[in-house]
Amino acid sequence: PAADVSKGTVPAGGAWRRNPVPACRGGSCDAPQFPPPAGCDATCWGTSDNASIGRVLPVIVDRLKLPVSLRPGRYVLGFRWDCEATSQVWASCSDVTILSGGAGGVSAAQQ
């Protein structure tokens, strides 16, 4: 599972979610930055897949739970990824249409 971090964030009270799969510690990539999560073995960390040493990084999927009070309509979903070990910031967005899900629920259809 991902770890939510709020200590030492700027602005104060902000939070970020750390990728649960550790990158390499140091330039040689012979150890992970932090202990891999349960279920990961010695090949499930690093900066990229590396078939020559049997390293295959897992796929990470985030799921979004929509509030029941959200009305059907057209929305923009924004995403920002601040890199933990570098000064890079990645941002993206997506057009999303929220449809009526029946029985008071909603469902999302990406366009």
C-alpha positions in Angstrom: 0.0 0.0 0.0 1.0 3.6 -0.6 2.3 5.7 2.3 0.7 9.1 2.9 3.3 11.7 4.1 2.5 15.0 5.8 5.5 15.7 8.0 7.7 18.4 6.7 5.5 19.3 3.7 5.2 22.7 2.2 2.8 24.3 2.7 2.4 23.1 6.2 -0.5 20.6 6.5 -0.1 19.5 2.9 0.3 15.8 2.1 1.7 13.6 -0.6 1.5 9.9 -1.4 4.7 8.0 -1.8 4.9 5.4 -4.5 5.0 2.1 -2.6 7.6 0.6 -5.0 11.1 2.0 -4.0 13.5 3.4 -6.5 17.3 2.7 -6.3 19.4 4.1 -3.5 22.4 5.7 -5.0 23.7 5.5 -8.5 24.6 1.8 -8.6 21.1 0.6 -8.0 22.2 -2.3 -5.8 19.7 -1.5 -3.0 16.2 0.0 -2.7 15.6 3.5 -1.1 13.3 1.9 1.5 12.0 -1.6 2.2 9.8 -2.9 -0.6 6.1 -3.6 0.3 4.9 -7.0 1.3 4.7 -9.3 -1.7 7.7 -7.7 -3.5 10.9 -9.6 -3.7 14.4 -8.6 -4.7 13.3 -7.9 -8.3 10.4 -5.6 -7.6 12.1 -2.2 -7.0 14.3 0.1 -9.0 13.9 2.8 -11.6 13.0 0.6 -14.6 12.5 -3.0 -15.7 15.7 -4.8 -16.3 15.3 -8.3 -17.9 19.0 -9.1 -17.6 18.7 -9.3 -13.8 15.1 -10.4 -13.8 13.7 -7.0 -12.5 10.1 -6.3 -13.4 8.4 -3.4 -11.7 4.8 -3.8 -10.7 2.0 -1.7 -12.3 0.5 0.8 -10.0 -3.2 1.6 -10.4 -5.0 4.3 -8.5 -8.8 4.2 -8.1 -11.0 7.2 -7.6 -14.2 6.9 -5.5 -16.8 9.4 -6.6 -18.9 11.1 -3.9 -22.6 10.1 -4.1 -23.5 13.8 -4.1 -21.6 14.4 -7.4 -23.9 15.3 -10.1 -23.7 13.8 -13.6 -21.9 16.1 -16.0 -18.7 16.9 -17.7 -15.6 17.4 -15.5 -11.8 17.7 -15.8 -9.7 15.4 -13.6 -6.3 16.8 -12.8 -3.2 14.8 -11.8 0.1 16.0 -10.4 3.2 13.8 -9.7 6.1 15.4 -7.8 9.2 13.2 -8.1 10.6 12.2 -4.8 14.3 12.1 -5.7 14.5 14.9 -8.3 13.0 18.3 -8.9 10.7 17.1 -11.7 7.0 17.7 -11.5 4.6 15.9 -14.0 1.1 17.1 -14.6 -1.8 15.8 -16.7 -5.5 16.1 -17.0 -8.4 14.2 -18.6 -11.9 15.0 -19.7 -14.4 12.9 -17.8 -18.1 12.5 -18.2 -20.0 11.4 -15.1 -23.1 9.4 -16.0 -26.1 8.6 -13.9 -25.5 5.1 -12.5 -29.1 4.3 -11.5 -30.3 3.6 -8.0 -28.8 6.9 -6.9 -25.2 6.0 -8.0 -22.9 7.5 -10.6 -20.4 6.1 -12.9 -17.5 7.7 -15.0 -16.8 7.3 -18.7 -13.5 8.7 -19.9 -13.7 10.5 -23.2 
